[in-house]
Structure formats: structure tokens, C-alpha cells
Amino acid sequence: MGTIIKIFHEEVAKRYNPANNSVIIRALNPCCEGKYIKLPNESKYSDVLVLYFTDARRSRSSNQNNKFFSKEDAINIVKFFRRYKNIDEIIVHCTVGETRSPGIALALAYYLEDLKKAKEIIIEKPNFHEEVYYAIKKEIDKEEIISKNRDLIEKLISKFLYKEDQRKERIEKNKISYDFKIISEGLDIIVKKNGEKVGKTKMFIKK
């Protein structure tokens, strides 16, 4: 049995009890940088990779001052993949588990040549961050052979992204909403999917 890839939103990541041989990648909002809060079971993971970047796409964002996913992030992720390619379980989580973490997990499925997992992510997480996926894939392809399964995964993703209407329809089914509460530092933000709380974050206002 190969490496198991799991995608979580923040609330599940907090409650999850990892297997003995597990690592986790945490994709956090840039506003959390310098204010890191460990997961309750974080000490049970063999290793933790923490990244800070927005879920906005650089190609679509009107604010180019956002902290976007970078080449350095992609390189660090690929190094992490290579270090733990034979581990039992890799957890990837972000706030909602719909954009950043699926983008990373899809690249991991590509790296591990896991066609079944790639199909599952595309179907269940249609709003995966394609810019994150392609940035990581670019670094993978520099040193790895493009095998038959990797080629099939890439064709599958390209075909799905080309069918924009189909993608929008699937995204529409995963309703994401936000509840805002004003606090002294800025805003408390509760993230909901289909009315159920899936994450919590903060937006800090610089003074």
C-alpha cells in the first residue's frame, strides 16, 4: 500500500489523530505569519511543513501585493515530497480545504503517480488551486521522468480546466460562506461550507 493523501479543512485538522508514520503540510493565511498556533496533535506528526500564502490566484487578483504562492514554496514542497515519499500518510490542510490544500495534494498525487487520487481530487475539490499545482509540477518535472501515469494525470487536469462550465458547476455545489465579527485586532472570520463550520481565521488590521 502506498502513501495515503488526505485533504482537510482547519476544523478537521484540529481534531484529527494522525497515524504513527504521518507528516502534515499546513497552508496558512499570510496574516497568520508571526502568530503561529500549533494543532492540538501536532507533536504526533513526524514532520510539519508550514507555508503562508493567499488562496487568491495571481493571474486573477486585482491586488498584486498579496502574498502569492511562490517558486520557493514550490521548491520546499517538492523537497518535502521527496523526503517522505515512502511515508504512510501525508495530510494537507488549509482553512477551508477547497483551494490551496487540494492544489498541493494534486501535485503530490502527480509526484506519486497516483491516478486514482488525482481523479478523486478533481471531482471532489474542483476549485483546486491550479497555479499552485502547476508551480509544484514544474519543479517536479525538472528531476523526475514524466511517466505514463503522470502524463495521464496532466491530461486529465488540462481537460478538466478546459471545461470551465463543468468546473463552475461543481464549485457551485460546494457553497462557501463567511461570518465576520469585529474584534480589537481586526476581524474574526468563521468559514462555512454548505452551512457547516469548516474553519476559522483572522484578518489583522495594521495600526
C-alpha positions in Angstrom: 0.0 0.0 0.0 1.4 3.4 -1.0 1.3 6.8 0.7 -2.2 7.9 1.7 -3.0 11.5 0.8 -5.7 13.3 2.9 -7.0 16.8 2.5 -8.5 18.5 5.5 -10.1 21.9 6.4 -8.9 23.5 9.5 -11.5 22.1 11.9 -10.9 18.5 10.9 -7.1 19.1 11.1 -7.5 20.2 14.7 -9.4 17.1 15.7 -7.5 14.5 13.6 -5.4 11.9 15.4 -2.6 11.0 12.9 -1.1 7.6 12.2 2.3 6.8 13.7 4.1 7.5 10.4 2.5 10.7 9.2 3.6 14.2 8.1 1.5 17.3 7.5 1.6 20.3 5.2 -0.1 23.4 6.6 -1.1 26.1 4.1 -2.0 29.1 6.2 -3.2 32.6 5.5 -0.4 35.3 5.3 -2.0 37.2 8.2 -1.1 34.2 10.5 2.6 34.6 9.9 4.3 35.5 13.1 1.2 34.3 15.1 1.6 30.6 14.6 -0.7 28.3 16.5 0.1 24.6 16.7 -2.5 22.0 16.1 -3.6 20.1 19.2 -2.0 16.8 17.9 0.9 18.5 16.0 3.6 16.7 18.1 2.3 13.4 16.9 3.4 14.1 13.3 6.9 13.1 12.2 7.4 16.4 10.5 5.4 19.6 9.7 5.8 22.0 6.7 4.2 25.4 7.2 3.5 27.7 4.3 1.9 31.2 4.2 0.2 32.3 1.1 -3.2 33.6 -0.1 -5.7 31.4 -1.9 -6.1 34.2 -4.5 -4.8 33.4 -8.0 -2.1 35.8 -9.1 -3.5 35.8 -12.7 -6.9 37.0 -11.5 -6.1 39.2 -8.5 -6.5 42.9 -8.6 -4.2 43.2 -5.6 -0.7 42.2 -6.7 0.6 43.0 -3.2 -0.9 39.7 -1.9 1.5 37.1 -0.7 1.0 34.6 -3.5 2.3 31.0 -3.8 6.0 31.4 -4.8 8.7 29.4 -6.5 10.4 29.0 -3.1 7.2 27.5 -1.7 7.1 25.0 -4.6 10.7 24.0 -4.1 10.2 23.5 -0.4 7.1 21.3 -1.1 9.0 19.1 -3.6 11.8 18.6 -1.1 9.2 17.6 1.4 7.6 15.2 -1.0 11.0 13.6 -1.8 11.9 13.3 1.9 8.7 11.5 2.7 7.7 9.7 -0.5 7.6 6.3 1.4 5.7 7.6 4.5 2.3 6.1 5.4 0.3 9.2 5.3 0.6 12.9 4.2 -2.0 15.3 5.4 -2.5 18.6 3.6 -4.7 21.3 5.2 -5.7 24.9 4.7 -8.6 27.0 6.1 -11.4 25.6 4.1 -9.8 22.6 2.3 -11.1 23.6 -1.1 -8.4 25.6 -2.9 -4.8 25.6 -1.5 -4.6 22.2 0.1 -6.2 20.4 -2.9 -3.7 22.2 -5.2 -0.8 20.8 -3.2 -2.4 17.4 -2.8 -3.0 17.1 -6.6 0.7 17.9 -7.2 1.5 15.2 -4.6 -0.7 12.7 -6.5 1.2 13.6 -9.7 4.5 13.1 -7.9 3.4 9.7 -6.5 1.8 8.8 -9.9 -1.5 8.2 -8.0 -4.0 8.4 -10.8 -6.9 7.3 -8.6 -6.3 10.0 -6.1 -5.8 12.7 -8.8 -9.3 11.8 -10.2 -10.8 11.9 -6.7 -9.4 15.4 -6.1 -10.5 16.8 -9.4 -14.1 15.5 -8.8 -14.4 16.3 -5.1 -12.3 19.5 -5.0 -13.0 21.3 -8.3 -11.8 24.6 -7.0 -8.2 23.3 -6.5 -5.6 26.0 -6.9 -4.3 25.3 -10.4 -1.4 27.9 -10.1 -0.2 26.0 -7.0 -0.4 22.7 -8.8 1.5 23.9 -11.9 4.2 25.6 -9.9 4.9 22.4 -8.0 4.6 20.3 -11.1 7.2 22.5 -12.8 9.7 21.7 -10.0 8.9 18.0 -10.0 9.4 17.7 -13.8 13.0 19.2 -13.5 14.3 16.0 -11.9 11.6 13.3 -12.4 10.7 11.3 -15.5 7.2 12.1 -17.0 5.9 8.6 -16.7 2.7 7.2 -18.2 0.6 7.9 -15.1 2.0 11.4 -14.7 1.2 12.1 -18.3 -2.4 10.8 -17.8 -2.9 12.9 -14.7 -1.7 16.0 -16.5 -4.0 15.3 -19.5 -6.9 14.8 -17.1 -6.3 18.1 -15.3 -5.8 20.0 -18.6 -9.1 18.6 -19.9 -10.9 19.5 -16.7 -9.6 23.0 -16.6 -10.5 23.5 -20.3 -14.2 22.7 -19.5 -14.7 25.8 -17.4 -18.5 25.5 -17.3 -18.3 22.0 -15.8 -15.8 23.2 -13.2 -18.0 26.2 -12.2 -21.0 23.8 -11.8 -19.1 21.6 -9.4 -17.7 24.6 -7.5 -21.3 25.9 -7.2 -22.3 22.8 -5.3 -19.7 23.4 -2.6 -21.2 26.6 -1.2 -18.6 28.6 0.9 -19.8 31.4 3.1 -18.2 33.7 5.7 -19.4 35.1 9.1 -17.5 38.2 10.2 -17.1 39.5 13.8 -15.3 42.7 14.6 -12.5 42.3 17.2 -9.9 44.8 18.6 -7.2 43.5 16.2 -9.4 43.4 13.1 -11.9 40.6 12.1 -12.7 37.1 13.3 -13.8 35.1 10.3 -15.8 31.9 10.5 -15.8 29.9 7.3 -18.7 27.7 6.4 -19.3 25.1 3.7 -23.0 24.3 3.0 -23.8 26.0 6.3 -21.4 23.9 8.4 -18.4 25.5 10.1 -15.2 24.2 8.5 -12.6 26.8 9.6 -11.8 29.9 11.5 -9.3 32.6 10.6 -8.5 36.2 11.5 -7.8 39.4 9.4 -5.5 41.7 11.3 -5.7 45.4 10.7 -2.3 47.1 10.8 -2.2 50.1 13.2 
